[in-house]
C-alpha cells in the first residue's frame, strides 16, 4: 500500500490509549449449514467481555450473539444464500463489504432494498466472483449499529487451496467503553464528526483481549487482517518479523514489504500477509500499532513455543495468490472524472449546496459537515439519491480523488474494485486493487475501474461519523 504522506499522526486530544489484543482462527459458525454456502444470521442484543478477564461484561448488538459475528465462509463462484433476521428494536440491513454482487443485494436501505424491520428478515443471494477476505456490517443507523458490535468476517475460499501451515483471521475493532464496561453514549457528536470521528479507548482482536498469539518456529502463516473500527486507523509493526502483503481488500497484489515496515489499515480495509515465523523458540515478539504519534500500544505478542522449528528453511511454495477475474480498464479508451472531498474542521464549507441533505443527521443541527464536489448526502442512504456521476455500462473510468480536507478518509466504493494508479503524481506499484482507498490530508489519488456492475452505488467515507455527516455520494452505472 503506497502512501507518500505521513502515516503517523498526532491526535492526543481525541484518543486514549487502547488495550488491543487477540484470539485467532476458529470463529464460531452457529448459523451455517454444513457443506453449503447457506447461512442464517441473526442480529440480536447480547453481552460480551470486551475489556478482558475480571472486567464487566458489555451490552452489545451482535450477529448470532458473538463479537465479531459468525465467520461466513463461502466458495468462489458458487451461489450463496444468507438469511438475515432482525431481533433488534430498530430497522437494519447488511452490506457485504467488498463483494462484487448484484445491486439489489448491496444492503443500502431505500437505495437498494427496504430496511429489515424489527422481527423481519431478508434473503441475500449472490455468487461471489472473487476469492479473498471481506466482511459484513449494517448500513442502517450505521454509526451506532456498527459501534455497538454488528460486524462479522467473510472469507471466500480460492478454488485451489493456498499452501500455508495456518490460515488465521484477526478481526480488529475498537470500542469506547465507560469505566463500568458499558458502551459510551454520544454517537453522532458533531465535534467528532468534523474531526477524526469516534475513536475508541479499547481495541479487541476477534472480540477478546489476549496476552499473546501462539506460533511455532518455521511455520508459514497467512494472516488476514480486518479493521472493523468506526474511525481508528492502524499502522501495524511486527517486531522481529518480515510480513509480506499479498492481498489488499480481498484482491491479490504483487507480494511486497509494506512501506516503512508498517501495515497501514484504515477502517473497513483488509490486508492479507504471509509471515514465515523465524523467531526464536520460547520468545515473544510484539505487534504494535504506531499510527497515532505518541499513542503506540501493544496489539498482541507472537508467542513462540519451545519446540524445535517445523522446518529449517522457509516453506518452498509461491507467495502469489491466484488473481481474481477483475475486468481490466482500457486506458486507451477512458473517461475521466474528478471527485473532491471537502469540509471538516479547519477547512471551510463555502459553496456547498444543501437541498434535502439533512436526512439522517443523528440530531445534529446546522449545515452538513462534509461534501463531495460541493454536495452533501448524509445518513445511510435512502430512496431518491441523485447520482453525482453516471457511467454507461462497460465504460472504463478514471476517477481522480482529491482530499482538500485536513483529515484522513478511507473512501469505499460499493460493488466494484478500483485499480489504484497513482498517489500525488507517483505511480502506485504492486498492481494494487482496493474497494476502500485510504486518503491522507491533501492526497490526490487516481483510480481506474470498468463500470460493469449496473445500479446506483454508494461512494462514501468509512469513518462512519464522516459518512453520516455528508461525506457520501452515489455513482450510477446505467
DOVODREN-946931 format. One record per residue (C-alpha): z, y, x. Coordinates in steps of 0.2 Angstrom, whole numbers, plus 2048, in hexadecimal, padded with zeros to 3 digits. Each point is the difference from the previous one (the first is absolute). Last residue first. Layout:
N
ZYX ...
END
This chain:
478
7AE80E77B 80D7FF80E 80D80D7FB 80C80880C 8118067F8 80D80B808 811801806 80C80B80A 8078087F1 8137FF7FF 8017ED7FB 7F57FC80F 80A80A80C 8117F87FA 7F87EF802 7FB802812 7F17F67FD 7F580E7FF 7F27FE7F3 7EE7FA7FD 7FF7F87EF 7F07F77FA 7F68027F1 7F47F17FE 7F27F7809 8047F7811 7F180280C 803811806 7FC7FB812 80D80780C 80280D80F 80F809806 80181080B 812807804 805812803 812801804 80A8117FD 8117F77FE 7FE7ED803 7F57F67F4 8047ED7FD 7F17F87F8 8047F37F2 7F27F47FB 7FC7FD812 7F17F980B 801801813 7F27FB80B 80A801810 7FD812805 8028107F6 7F380D807 807811804 7FD8107F6 8118027F9 8017ED7FB 7F07F77FE 7F77F17F8 80D7F87F5 7F77F37F5 8088017EF 8057F27F5 7FD8017ED 8087FE7EF 80D80D801 80080D80E 811804809 80380F80A 8107FF80B 805812802 80A80980E 8058127FD 7FC811806 7F18017F4 7ED803803 7FD7ED801 7ED7FF800 7F87EF7FA 7ED7FF804 7F97F37F4 7F07F7805 7F77F77F3 7F47F27FE 7F87FE7EF 8017EF7F7 8068077EF 7FC8137FE 80F80A806 80A80D7F6 80C80C808 8108097F9 8017F57F1 8078067F0 8107F77FB 7FE7FD7ED 80D7F27FE 80E80080C 8057FE812 8117FF808 8078127FF 7F780F807 7ED805801 7FF81080A 7EF809804 7FD80B80F 7F57F4809 80E7F47FF 8118087FB 8137FF803 80F8097F9 7FC8027EE 8058117F8 8108037F8 80D7F37FA 8047EF805 8067F47F2 7F77F1807 7F0808801 7F77F47F5 7F280B7FA 800811807 7EE801805 7F88047EF 7F780F807 808804811 7F480780C 805804811 7FA810809 810803809 80B7F1804 808807810 8057F480F 812800807 8067F47F2 7F27F67F8 7EF8057FC 7EE7FA804 7F77F0804 7ED803802 7F37F47FA 7EE802808 7F17F67FA 7F17F880A 7F27F67F9 7F97F280C 7EF7F8803 7FF7FD813 8137FC800 7FD7F17F4 8127FC7FC 8047ED803 8067F67F1 8107F7804 7FF7ED800 8107FD80A 8007FD812 8087F0807 81080580B 7FE802812 80E7FA80B 7F77F1806 80A7F0805 8077FB811 8128027FC 80980A80E 8057F680F 80F7F5803 8027F97EF 80E7FE7F3 80B80980C 8117F8805 80E8017F3 80D80E801 7FB8097F0 7F7810801 80680E7F4 7F380D7FC 80B80E7FB 7FF80B7F0 7FC8117F9 80A80980D 8008137FE 7F880F807 8058117F8 7FE80C80E 7ED8027FD 7FB7F87F0 7F47F2803 80A7F580D 8037F17F5 8077F380C 7FE7ED802 80D7FA80C 7FF7F180C 80D7F3801 8027F380D 8047ED800 7EF7FB806 7F780E809 7F28097F8 7EE7FA7FF 7FE7FF7ED 7ED8027FE 7FF80D7F3 7F18027F4 80180F7F4 7FB8037EE 8028127FA 8038057EE 8018127F9 8088057F0 80B80D808 7FA804812 8017F380E 7FC805812 8037F280B 806808810 7FA7FB812 7F9811803 7F17FB7F5 8017EE7FB 7F97F380B 7F07F97F9 7F87F17F6 7F08077F9 8038027EE 8047F57F1 8028087EF 8117FD7F6 805812802 7FE7FF813 7FC7F0809 8027F9811 80C80C808 8067F8811 8137FF803 805801812 8137FC802 80F80680A 80680C7F3 7F58007F0 7FD8127FB 7FD8047ED 7FB8127FB 8058017EE 7FC80D7F2 80D8017F2 7F98077EF 8027F47F2 8027F180B 7F67EF7FE 7FB800812 7F87EE803 8007F7811 7F77EF801 8067F7810 7F57F3807 80B7F780D 7FB7F680F 80D7F5808 805800812 8128047FF 8087FD7EF 80480D7F2 80F8047F5 8008117F8 81080A802 80F8097F9 7F98007EE 80180B7F1 7F67FA7F1 7F28047F5 7F27F880A 80480D80D 80C80E7FB 802812805 80E80B7FA 8018137FF 7F18037F6 7F180C801 7FC8097F0 7F180B804 7FC808811 7FE8127F9 7FB8087EF 8067F07F7 810801809 8038117F9 7FB7FC7EF 80B7F17FE 7F77F37F6 80D7F2801 811808802 80B7F17FD 8077F680E 7FE7ED7FF 8117F8800 80A7F980E 81080A7FD 7FC80B80F 7F08057F8 7F07F8804 7EF807804 7F57F1803 7F37FB80D 7F37F2800 7F97F480C 7F87F07FB 7FF7F5810 7F57F17FE 7FF7F280C 7F27F3805 8067F480D 7F97F680E 7EF8087FE 7EE7FA7FD 7F98097F1 7FC7F47F2 7EE8007F9 7FD8077EF 80B80E805 8108027F5 80380F7F4 812806803 80880B7F3 811808803 80B8087F2 8068107FA 80B8067F1 810805809 8088107F9 7F580C80A 7F17F77FA 8058037EE 806811804 7F1807809 7F47F67F6 8048057EF 7F17F57FC 7F67FA80E 80B7F1804 7FF7F5810 7F67F2808 7FD7FC812 7F27FC80D 7FE7F5810 7EF7F8803 7F17F67F9 7F380A7F7 7F67FD7F0 80F7FE7F5 7FA7F97EF 8088097F1 80B7FE7F1 80F80A7FB 8087FB7F0 80C80D7F8 8117FE7F8 80B8097F3 8138017FD 800812806 7EE806800 7F37FC80C 7F6810803 7EE7FF7F9 7F37FD80D 7F480880C 8038137FF 80E7FF7F2 80C7F880C 7F97FC811 8017ED803 7F07FC809 7FB7F17F5 7F480A7F5 7F8807810 7FA7EE806 8087FB811 800805812 8127FC805 80980E80A 80F8027F4 8007F57F1 80680D7F4 80C7FA7F3 8058097F0 8108077F8 8078077EF 8138037FF 80F7F67FB 7FC7F280D 7FC7EE7FB 7ED802803 7F67F0802 7F27FF80D 7F47F17FE 7F67FD810 7EF7F6800 7F77FE810 7EE7FA802 7FC7F9811 7F680A80E 80F80180C 80F7F67FB 80F8087F9 812801805 80B80B7F5 811802809 80D8037F2 8078117FF 80980980F 80E8007FB 8027F27F3 8038007ED 7EF7F97FC 7F8811804 80F80C803 80880F7F9 81080380A 8138017FD 808800812 80D7F3806 80E807809 8027FE813 8097F1809 7EF7F9806 7F280C801 7FA8107F8 7F37F97F4 80B7F37F7 7F57FF7F0 8038017EE 7F37FE7F2 7F780A7F2 7EF7F77FC 7EE800803 7F97EE7FE 7F27F8809 7F77F17FA 7F47F980D 7F07F6801 7F57FE80F 8047ED800 8087F280A 8128037F8 80080B7F2 80A80F807 80D80B7F7 80F7FB80A 7F7803811 80E80480C 7FC808811 8007F380F 7FC80A80F 80C80C806 8118097FF 802812807 808810805 8018127FE 80F80B800 7F98117FC 805810809 80180E7F4 7F180A7FD 7FA8117F9 80980C80B 7FC7F680F 7ED8017FD 7F97FF812 7F07F7804 7F97F280A 7EE7FC7FC 7FA810809 7ED8007FC 7F27F7808 8017F27F4 7F77EF802 8067F17F7 
END
